[in-house]
Amino acid sequence: MTQESQDRHNRDIDRPLAPLPEELPVECIDAHCHLEIVANDTPDSQAVADVIALAKSVGITRMVQVGYSAEQSQWCVDLAEHYPGTVLAAVALHPNEAPVVDDLEAHLAIIEKLAVHPRVRAIGETGLDFFRTPPELQEKQKYSFRRHIALAKQVGKALVIHDRDAHREVLDLLDEEGAPENTVFHCFSGDAQMAQECVDKGYILSFAGTLTFKNAPGLREAVKLVPAAQLLVETDSPFLAPVPHRGHLNTPAQIPTIARFMAQERGDDLRELTQTLTDNAVRIFGSFA
């Protein structure tokens, strides 16, 4: 784990846990979470079991555990093995991780090996992040992104994209390389115009707690125009706890708050939207069994 990853880990585990929301009327899936940061323990620990139990108590019965480093991607696979029927894994080098690891090719080789595991159903989170990565490292970041795109197509699994301050560059690079059949924009952060371009290209847009933030009117406009079949819901826990619990430790149990807000903004029936979000996740990532 790089120092940046370690700092990120240490910073987020000390927050108070967000209160539990009301249970959803039908079961739902958290399409993107980082339980190793939430629980700060091993995949078979009681701390992880408690986080999963909290989620199930409000109707979040399944979740996709997402990778951002070689070491942590192995943790994701171990968790998915320990919780068949509940957890699937995604593996990748995060765009902030890839340019600074000691040996990029060696780390990519680990991701390529993990990618063929049957409990791994996506390559991610990969992509571009020009907020933290300085210009002199961005070409290395793009190289890593290209390798992840190729890997997703090679193994026939979804691609999960992290995109921060690099909207146009991400879209253009996907055009250049050819996007996998299932391409997911995790924690979508673009505006309505970008959302429409993604929709037209068949991409999946996954919305997190940022949708509820007062300073995100562009996201609320975007979510209204996305066809239901191209939507996912996620927490990105432990980050981005939704309003009214900003600043708390986020967990998969907060999906009901985000889903209710999404249904309200779109004018959708909550039960129907929740069922569609669940069906979409199963279609994109496959059976959790």
TORKOL-4160 file (C-alpha; in steps of 0.2 Angstrom, whole numbers, padded with zeros to 4 digits, m for minus):
289
<pt num="1" X="0000" Y="0000" Z="0000"/>
<pt num="2" X="0007" Y="0017" Z="m0005"/>
<pt num="3" X="0008" Y="0031" Z="0008"/>
<pt num="4" X="m0007" Y="0040" Z="0000"/>
<pt num="5" X="m0017" Y="0024" Z="0002"/>
<pt num="6" X="m0012" Y="0022" Z="0020"/>
<pt num="7" X="m0016" Y="0040" Z="0024"/>
<pt num="8" X="m0033" Y="0038" Z="0016"/>
<pt num="9" X="m0036" Y="0023" Z="0027"/>
<pt num="10" X="m0031" Y="0031" Z="0043"/>
<pt num="11" X="m0041" Y="0046" Z="0040"/>
<pt num="12" X="m0058" Y="0038" Z="0037"/>
<pt num="13" X="m0059" Y="0024" Z="0050"/>
<pt num="14" X="m0061" Y="0037" Z="0065"/>
<pt num="15" X="m0077" Y="0044" Z="0059"/>
<pt num="16" X="m0093" Y="0041" Z="0069"/>
<pt num="17" X="m0105" Y="0028" Z="0061"/>
<pt num="18" X="m0119" Y="0035" Z="0052"/>
<pt num="19" X="m0136" Y="0030" Z="0059"/>
<pt num="20" X="m0146" Y="0017" Z="0051"/>
<pt num="21" X="m0160" Y="0022" Z="0038"/>
<pt num="22" X="m0177" Y="0014" Z="0036"/>
<pt num="23" X="m0177" Y="m0002" Z="0027"/>
<pt num="24" X="m0180" Y="m0003" Z="0009"/>
<pt num="25" X="m0196" Y="m0011" Z="0003"/>
<pt num="26" X="m0186" Y="m0024" Z="m0008"/>
<pt num="27" X="m0168" Y="m0030" Z="m0007"/>
<pt num="28" X="m0155" Y="m0019" Z="m0015"/>
<pt num="29" X="m0136" Y="m0021" Z="m0019"/>
<pt num="30" X="m0122" Y="m0009" Z="m0015"/>
<pt num="31" X="m0112" Y="m0008" Z="m0032"/>
<pt num="32" X="m0096" Y="m0001" Z="m0025"/>
<pt num="33" X="m0089" Y="m0001" Z="m0007"/>
<pt num="34" X="m0073" Y="m0003" Z="0002"/>
<pt num="35" X="m0076" Y="m0014" Z="0018"/>
<pt num="36" X="m0058" Y="m0015" Z="0022"/>
<pt num="37" X="m0058" Y="0003" Z="0027"/>
<pt num="38" X="m0074" Y="0003" Z="0035"/>
<pt num="39" X="m0070" Y="m0012" Z="0047"/>
<pt num="40" X="m0051" Y="m0010" Z="0047"/>
<pt num="41" X="m0049" Y="m0029" Z="0050"/>
<pt num="42" X="m0047" Y="m0045" Z="0040"/>
<pt num="43" X="m0060" Y="m0052" Z="0029"/>
<pt num="44" X="m0065" Y="m0066" Z="0041"/>
<pt num="45" X="m0066" Y="m0054" Z="0056"/>
<pt num="46" X="m0081" Y="m0050" Z="0067"/>
<pt num="47" X="m0079" Y="m0032" Z="0062"/>
<pt num="48" X="m0083" Y="m0035" Z="0044"/>
<pt num="49" X="m0097" Y="m0047" Z="0049"/>
<pt num="50" X="m0105" Y="m0033" Z="0059"/>
<pt num="51" X="m0104" Y="m0021" Z="0044"/>
<pt num="52" X="m0112" Y="m0034" Z="0032"/>
<pt num="53" X="m0126" Y="m0038" Z="0046"/>
<pt num="54" X="m0130" Y="m0019" Z="0047"/>
<pt num="55" X="m0132" Y="m0018" Z="0028"/>
<pt num="56" X="m0143" Y="m0033" Z="0028"/>
<pt num="57" X="m0154" Y="m0026" Z="0042"/>
<pt num="58" X="m0160" Y="m0012" Z="0030"/>
<pt num="59" X="m0162" Y="m0023" Z="0015"/>
<pt num="60" X="m0144" Y="m0022" Z="0007"/>
<pt num="61" X="m0141" Y="m0040" Z="0005"/>
<pt num="62" X="m0127" Y="m0040" Z="m0007"/>
<pt num="63" X="m0112" Y="m0029" Z="m0011"/>
<pt num="64" X="m0097" Y="m0027" Z="m0023"/>
<pt num="65" X="m0081" Y="m0025" Z="m0014"/>
<pt num="66" X="m0069" Y="m0014" Z="m0025"/>
<pt num="67" X="m0050" Y="m0014" Z="m0027"/>
<pt num="68" X="m0038" Y="0000" Z="m0028"/>
<pt num="69" X="m0021" Y="m0008" Z="m0025"/>
<pt num="70" X="m0013" Y="m0025" Z="m0028"/>
<pt num="71" X="m0013" Y="m0029" Z="m0009"/>
<pt num="72" X="m0030" Y="m0023" Z="m0006"/>
<pt num="73" X="m0037" Y="m0032" Z="m0022"/>
<pt num="74" X="m0032" Y="m0048" Z="m0014"/>
<pt num="75" X="m0041" Y="m0043" Z="0001"/>
<pt num="76" X="m0057" Y="m0040" Z="m0010"/>
<pt num="77" X="m0055" Y="m0058" Z="m0017"/>
<pt num="78" X="m0053" Y="m0065" Z="0000"/>
<pt num="79" X="m0069" Y="m0057" Z="0006"/>
<pt num="80" X="m0079" Y="m0063" Z="m0009"/>
<pt num="81" X="m0073" Y="m0080" Z="m0006"/>
<pt num="82" X="m0078" Y="m0079" Z="0013"/>
<pt num="83" X="m0095" Y="m0072" Z="0009"/>
<pt num="84" X="m0102" Y="m0082" Z="m0006"/>
<pt num="85" X="m0120" Y="m0076" Z="m0010"/>
<pt num="86" X="m0116" Y="m0059" Z="m0002"/>
<pt num="87" X="m0100" Y="m0051" Z="m0009"/>
<pt num="88" X="m0092" Y="m0050" Z="m0027"/>
<pt num="89" X="m0075" Y="m0043" Z="m0030"/>
<pt num="90" X="m0067" Y="m0030" Z="m0042"/>
<pt num="91" X="m0048" Y="m0028" Z="m0044"/>
<pt num="92" X="m0037" Y="m0014" Z="m0050"/>
<pt num="93" X="m0024" Y="m0001" Z="m0047"/>
<pt num="94" X="m0033" Y="0015" Z="m0043"/>
<pt num="95" X="m0028" Y="0029" Z="m0055"/>
<pt num="96" X="m0019" Y="0038" Z="m0040"/>
<pt num="97" X="m0010" Y="0022" Z="m0035"/>
<pt num="98" X="m0004" Y="0017" Z="m0052"/>
<pt num="99" X="0009" Y="0031" Z="m0056"/>
<pt num="100" X="0017" Y="0029" Z="m0039"/>
<pt num="101" X="0020" Y="0011" Z="m0035"/>
<pt num="102" X="0037" Y="0004" Z="m0035"/>
<pt num="103" X="0035" Y="m0008" Z="m0050"/>
<pt num="104" X="0020" Y="m0004" Z="m0060"/>
<pt num="105" X="0022" Y="m0020" Z="m0071"/>
<pt num="106" X="0023" Y="m0031" Z="m0056"/>
<pt num="107" X="0008" Y="m0024" Z="m0049"/>
<pt num="108" X="m0002" Y="m0025" Z="m0065"/>
<pt num="109" X="0003" Y="m0043" Z="m0066"/>
<pt num="110" X="m0005" Y="m0047" Z="m0049"/>
<pt num="111" X="m0021" Y="m0038" Z="m0055"/>
<pt num="112" X="m0021" Y="m0049" Z="m0071"/>
<pt num="113" X="m0019" Y="m0065" Z="m0061"/>
<pt num="114" X="m0033" Y="m0060" Z="m0049"/>
<pt num="115" X="m0044" Y="m0055" Z="m0063"/>
<pt num="116" X="m0048" Y="m0073" Z="m0069"/>
<pt num="117" X="m0054" Y="m0078" Z="m0051"/>
<pt num="118" X="m0072" Y="m0083" Z="m0052"/>
<pt num="119" X="m0078" Y="m0071" Z="m0038"/>
<pt num="120" X="m0070" Y="m0056" Z="m0047"/>
<pt num="121" X="m0083" Y="m0049" Z="m0059"/>
<pt num="122" X="m0076" Y="m0032" Z="m0063"/>
<pt num="123" X="m0059" Y="m0023" Z="m0066"/>
<pt num="124" X="m0059" Y="m0007" Z="m0056"/>
<pt num="125" X="m0058" Y="0005" Z="m0049"/>
<pt num="126" X="m0047" Y="0012" Z="m0063"/>
<pt num="127" X="m0048" Y="0027" Z="m0074"/>
<pt num="128" X="m0040" Y="0045" Z="m0073"/>
<pt num="129" X="m0039" Y="0057" Z="m0058"/>
<pt num="130" X="m0031" Y="0074" Z="m0062"/>
<pt num="131" X="m0036" Y="0081" Z="m0045"/>
<pt num="132" X="m0022" Y="0072" Z="m0036"/>
<pt num="133" X="m0010" Y="0066" Z="m0050"/>
<pt num="134" X="0002" Y="0080" Z="m0056"/>
<pt num="135" X="0004" Y="0082" Z="m0075"/>
<pt num="136" X="0021" Y="0073" Z="m0075"/>
<pt num="137" X="0013" Y="0057" Z="m0070"/>
<pt num="138" X="m0003" Y="0058" Z="m0080"/>
<pt num="139" X="0004" Y="0048" Z="m0095"/>
<pt num="140" X="0008" Y="0034" Z="m0083"/>
<pt num="141" X="m0009" Y="0035" Z="m0076"/>
<pt num="142" X="m0016" Y="0034" Z="m0094"/>
<pt num="143" X="m0005" Y="0019" Z="m0098"/>
<pt num="144" X="m0012" Y="0010" Z="m0083"/>
<pt num="145" X="m0030" Y="0014" Z="m0088"/>
<pt num="146" X="m0027" Y="0007" Z="m0105"/>
<pt num="147" X="m0020" Y="m0009" Z="m0098"/>
<pt num="148" X="m0036" Y="m0011" Z="m0087"/>
<pt num="149" X="m0047" Y="m0008" Z="m0101"/>
<pt num="150" X="m0039" Y="m0021" Z="m0111"/>
<pt num="151" X="m0039" Y="m0033" Z="m0096"/>
<pt num="152" X="m0058" Y="m0031" Z="m0094"/>
<pt num="153" X="m0061" Y="m0035" Z="m0112"/>
<pt num="154" X="m0049" Y="m0050" Z="m0111"/>
<pt num="155" X="m0058" Y="m0058" Z="m0096"/>
<pt num="156" X="m0075" Y="m0052" Z="m0101"/>
<pt num="157" X="m0079" Y="m0043" Z="m0086"/>
<pt num="158" X="m0086" Y="m0026" Z="m0082"/>
<pt num="159" X="m0075" Y="m0010" Z="m0081"/>
<pt num="160" X="m0077" Y="0001" Z="m0066"/>
<pt num="161" X="m0071" Y="0019" Z="m0069"/>
<pt num="162" X="m0065" Y="0032" Z="m0056"/>
<pt num="163" X="m0065" Y="0049" Z="m0065"/>
<pt num="164" X="m0060" Y="0065" Z="m0056"/>
<pt num="165" X="m0057" Y="0081" Z="m0065"/>
<pt num="166" X="m0054" Y="0071" Z="m0081"/>
<pt num="167" X="m0071" Y="0069" Z="m0089"/>
<pt num="168" X="m0066" Y="0073" Z="m0107"/>
<pt num="169" X="m0050" Y="0063" Z="m0106"/>
<pt num="170" X="m0059" Y="0047" Z="m0099"/>
<pt num="171" X="m0072" Y="0048" Z="m0113"/>
<pt num="172" X="m0059" Y="0051" Z="m0126"/>
<pt num="173" X="m0048" Y="0037" Z="m0120"/>
<pt num="174" X="m0063" Y="0025" Z="m0120"/>
<pt num="175" X="m0066" Y="0029" Z="m0138"/>
<pt num="176" X="m0048" Y="0026" Z="m0143"/>
<pt num="177" X="m0047" Y="0009" Z="m0134"/>
<pt num="178" X="m0065" Y="0003" Z="m0136"/>
<pt num="179" X="m0075" Y="0002" Z="m0120"/>
<pt num="180" X="m0080" Y="m0015" Z="m0113"/>
<pt num="181" X="m0098" Y="m0021" Z="m0115"/>
<pt num="182" X="m0101" Y="m0016" Z="m0097"/>
<pt num="183" X="m0093" Y="0000" Z="m0093"/>
<pt num="184" X="m0098" Y="0008" Z="m0076"/>
<pt num="185" X="m0094" Y="0026" Z="m0071"/>
<pt num="186" X="m0093" Y="0024" Z="m0052"/>
<pt num="187" X="m0098" Y="0039" Z="m0041"/>
<pt num="188" X="m0103" Y="0048" Z="m0057"/>
<pt num="189" X="m0098" Y="0066" Z="m0055"/>
<pt num="190" X="m0102" Y="0074" Z="m0072"/>
<pt num="191" X="m0116" Y="0086" Z="m0078"/>
<pt num="192" X="m0131" Y="0082" Z="m0088"/>
<pt num="193" X="m0122" Y="0084" Z="m0104"/>
<pt num="194" X="m0109" Y="0071" Z="m0100"/>
<pt num="195" X="m0122" Y="0060" Z="m0093"/>
<pt num="196" X="m0131" Y="0061" Z="m0110"/>
<pt num="197" X="m0115" Y="0057" Z="m0119"/>
<pt num="198" X="m0112" Y="0042" Z="m0108"/>
<pt num="199" X="m0130" Y="0036" Z="m0110"/>
<pt num="200" X="m0129" Y="0037" Z="m0129"/>
<pt num="201" X="m0113" Y="0026" Z="m0128"/>
<pt num="202" X="m0122" Y="0013" Z="m0117"/>
<pt num="203" X="m0112" Y="0016" Z="m0102"/>
<pt num="204" X="m0119" Y="0013" Z="m0084"/>
<pt num="205" X="m0119" Y="0028" Z="m0072"/>
<pt num="206" X="m0118" Y="0024" Z="m0053"/>
<pt num="207" X="m0123" Y="0037" Z="m0041"/>
<pt num="208" X="m0117" Y="0039" Z="m0023"/>
<pt num="209" X="m0121" Y="0050" Z="m0008"/>
<pt num="210" X="m0115" Y="0065" Z="m0018"/>
<pt num="211" X="m0132" Y="0065" Z="m0026"/>
<pt num="212" X="m0139" Y="0071" Z="m0010"/>
<pt num="213" X="m0126" Y="0085" Z="m0007"/>
<pt num="214" X="m0133" Y="0103" Z="m0008"/>
<pt num="215" X="m0119" Y="0108" Z="m0019"/>
<pt num="216" X="m0123" Y="0095" Z="m0033"/>
<pt num="217" X="m0137" Y="0102" Z="m0043"/>
<pt num="218" X="m0128" Y="0095" Z="m0059"/>
<pt num="219" X="m0129" Y="0077" Z="m0053"/>
<pt num="220" X="m0148" Y="0079" Z="m0049"/>
<pt num="221" X="m0151" Y="0085" Z="m0067"/>
<pt num="222" X="m0140" Y="0071" Z="m0073"/>
<pt num="223" X="m0149" Y="0057" Z="m0064"/>
<pt num="224" X="m0166" Y="0062" Z="m0071"/>
<pt num="225" X="m0161" Y="0059" Z="m0089"/>
<pt num="226" X="m0152" Y="0042" Z="m0087"/>
<pt num="227" X="m0163" Y="0027" Z="m0092"/>
<pt num="228" X="m0167" Y="0016" Z="m0077"/>
<pt num="229" X="m0158" Y="0001" Z="m0086"/>
<pt num="230" X="m0142" Y="0011" Z="m0085"/>
<pt num="231" X="m0142" Y="0016" Z="m0067"/>
<pt num="232" X="m0133" Y="0009" Z="m0052"/>
<pt num="233" X="m0133" Y="0014" Z="m0034"/>
<pt num="234" X="m0117" Y="0014" Z="m0022"/>
<pt num="235" X="m0110" Y="0020" Z="m0006"/>
<pt num="236" X="m0092" Y="0021" Z="m0010"/>
<pt num="237" X="m0091" Y="0018" Z="0009"/>
<pt num="238" X="m0083" Y="0023" Z="0020"/>
<pt num="239" X="m0083" Y="0039" Z="0010"/>
<pt num="240" X="m0097" Y="0051" Z="0005"/>
<pt num="241" X="m0110" Y="0048" Z="0018"/>
<pt num="242" X="m0127" Y="0055" Z="0011"/>
<pt num="243" X="m0136" Y="0070" Z="0018"/>
<pt num="244" X="m0141" Y="0071" Z="0033"/>
<pt num="245" X="m0126" Y="0061" Z="0039"/>
<pt num="246" X="m0111" Y="0070" Z="0030"/>
<pt num="247" X="m0095" Y="0068" Z="0039"/>
<pt num="248" X="m0100" Y="0051" Z="0047"/>
<pt num="249" X="m0093" Y="0034" Z="0042"/>
<pt num="250" X="m0102" Y="0028" Z="0027"/>
<pt num="251" X="m0107" Y="0009" Z="0026"/>
<pt num="252" X="m0117" Y="m0001" Z="0013"/>
<pt num="253" X="m0132" Y="0001" Z="0025"/>
<pt num="254" X="m0134" Y="0019" Z="0019"/>
<pt num="255" X="m0140" Y="0013" Z="0002"/>
<pt num="256" X="m0158" Y="0016" Z="0007"/>
<pt num="257" X="m0155" Y="0035" Z="0009"/>
<pt num="258" X="m0147" Y="0037" Z="m0008"/>
<pt num="259" X="m0160" Y="0026" Z="m0017"/>
<pt num="260" X="m0175" Y="0036" Z="m0009"/>
<pt num="261" X="m0167" Y="0052" Z="m0014"/>
<pt num="262" X="m0164" Y="0045" Z="m0032"/>
<pt num="263" X="m0182" Y="0040" Z="m0033"/>
<pt num="264" X="m0189" Y="0056" Z="m0027"/>
<pt num="265" X="m0178" Y="0066" Z="m0039"/>
<pt num="266" X="m0183" Y="0055" Z="m0054"/>
<pt num="267" X="m0201" Y="0054" Z="m0049"/>
<pt num="268" X="m0200" Y="0035" Z="m0049"/>
<pt num="269" X="m0209" Y="0023" Z="m0038"/>
<pt num="270" X="m0196" Y="0017" Z="m0024"/>
<pt num="271" X="m0201" Y="m0001" Z="m0025"/>
<pt num="272" X="m0199" Y="m0002" Z="m0044"/>
<pt num="273" X="m0183" Y="0008" Z="m0045"/>
<pt num="274" X="m0175" Y="m0002" Z="m0031"/>
<pt num="275" X="m0179" Y="m0018" Z="m0040"/>
<pt num="276" X="m0172" Y="m0011" Z="m0056"/>
<pt num="277" X="m0156" Y="m0006" Z="m0048"/>
<pt num="278" X="m0154" Y="m0023" Z="m0041"/>
<pt num="279" X="m0158" Y="m0031" Z="m0057"/>
<pt num="280" X="m0145" Y="m0020" Z="m0066"/>
<pt num="281" X="m0132" Y="m0025" Z="m0054"/>
<pt num="282" X="m0135" Y="m0043" Z="m0056"/>
<pt num="283" X="m0135" Y="m0041" Z="m0075"/>
<pt num="284" X="m0118" Y="m0031" Z="m0075"/>
<pt num="285" X="m0109" Y="m0041" Z="m0062"/>
<pt num="286" X="m0118" Y="m0058" Z="m0063"/>
<pt num="287" X="m0125" Y="m0070" Z="m0049"/>
<pt num="288" X="m0118" Y="m0068" Z="m0032"/>
<pt num="289" X="m0121" Y="m0086" Z="m0028"/>
